[in-house]
Each structure stands twice: as structure tokens, then as C-alpha cells.
Amino acid sequence: PSCLPLSALGSVILALVSGAKHVPYREHRLTLLLRECLAAPSCRTTMIAHVSDAPARHAETLSTVQLAARIHR
């Protein structure tokens, strides 16, 4: 699915923020590539959520908004 990279990135960010013992970097190539950056003590994360009002993109938009809300909390 096209939301997989976003979901994997969200899982990593949430694990890092919550101080989890296991950070799921291996769930996707994107998170493996960003591992060094995300795990750095000086890392600051900004999420820009690009959403669409097109009915065909409803599922992707909903997933993006839900992830952004989880990370914001």
C-alpha cells in the first residue's frame, strides 16, 4: 500500500518519542535510510501533512491526518 512508508515512519517517530526499547527501523527502507538522523540526540522532527480533498485519496488523507494527530499528541 502507498501509506506503508508513512506508517513505518510514524511508528519509528512514536517509538523514539515514547522512549521505547525497540524502535522498528526495519519495517521499511525509508526508516532504515533515516535511522542515523532520527536517532541523533539533536534530532528535531517536523511533520508537514499534505492532504487532498479528492475522493480517490480519502484513505491516504485519513491515514496522514491520523498519524499527524498521534505524533502531535
C-alpha positions as CSV (number, residue, x, y, z in Angstrom):
1,P,0.0,0.0,0.0
2,S,1.1,3.6,-0.6
3,C,0.7,4.5,3.0
4,L,3.3,2.0,4.2
5,P,6.3,4.4,4.3
6,L,4.2,6.9,6.3
7,S,3.0,4.3,8.7
8,A,6.5,2.9,9.2
9,L,7.9,6.4,9.7
10,G,5.2,7.2,12.2
11,S,5.9,4.0,14.2
12,V,9.6,5.0,14.4
13,I,8.9,8.5,15.5
14,L,6.3,7.4,18.1
15,A,8.7,4.8,19.5
16,L,11.5,7.4,19.8
17,V,9.3,10.0,21.5
18,S,7.9,7.5,23.9
19,G,11.4,6.1,24.8
20,A,10.5,2.6,23.6
21,K,13.3,-0.1,24.0
22,H,12.6,-1.3,20.4
23,V,12.5,1.1,17.5
24,P,11.1,-0.5,14.4
25,Y,13.6,0.9,11.8
26,R,13.5,-2.3,9.7
27,E,9.8,-2.0,8.8
28,H,10.6,0.0,5.7
29,R,13.6,1.1,3.6
30,L,12.7,4.7,4.3
31,T,13.2,4.3,8.1
32,L,16.4,2.4,7.5
33,L,17.8,5.3,5.5
34,L,16.7,7.9,8.1
35,R,17.9,5.8,11.1
36,E,21.0,7.9,11.8
37,C,19.2,11.2,11.5
38,L,16.2,10.1,13.6
39,A,18.2,8.6,16.4
40,A,20.5,11.5,16.8
41,P,20.1,13.2,20.2
42,S,19.9,16.6,18.4
43,C,17.2,15.4,16.0
44,R,14.1,17.7,15.7
45,T,11.2,16.3,13.7
46,T,8.7,18.4,11.8
47,M,5.8,16.8,10.0
48,I,4.1,18.5,7.1
49,A,0.9,16.7,6.2
50,H,-0.1,17.1,2.6
51,V,-3.8,16.1,2.3
52,S,-6.2,16.0,-0.6
53,D,-9.9,16.6,-0.9
54,A,-10.2,14.2,-3.8
55,P,-12.5,11.2,-3.0
56,A,-9.9,8.9,-4.6
57,R,-7.4,9.9,-2.0
58,H,-9.7,9.6,1.0
59,A,-7.9,6.7,2.6
60,E,-4.4,8.2,2.2
61,T,-5.6,11.6,3.6
62,L,-7.3,9.9,6.6
63,S,-4.2,7.9,7.3
64,T,-2.0,11.0,7.1
65,V,-4.2,13.1,9.4
66,Q,-4.5,10.3,11.9
67,L,-0.7,9.9,12.1
68,A,-0.2,13.6,12.4
69,A,-2.6,13.7,15.3
70,R,-0.9,10.8,17.0
71,I,2.5,12.5,16.6
72,H,1.2,15.9,17.8
73,R,-0.2,14.3,21.0
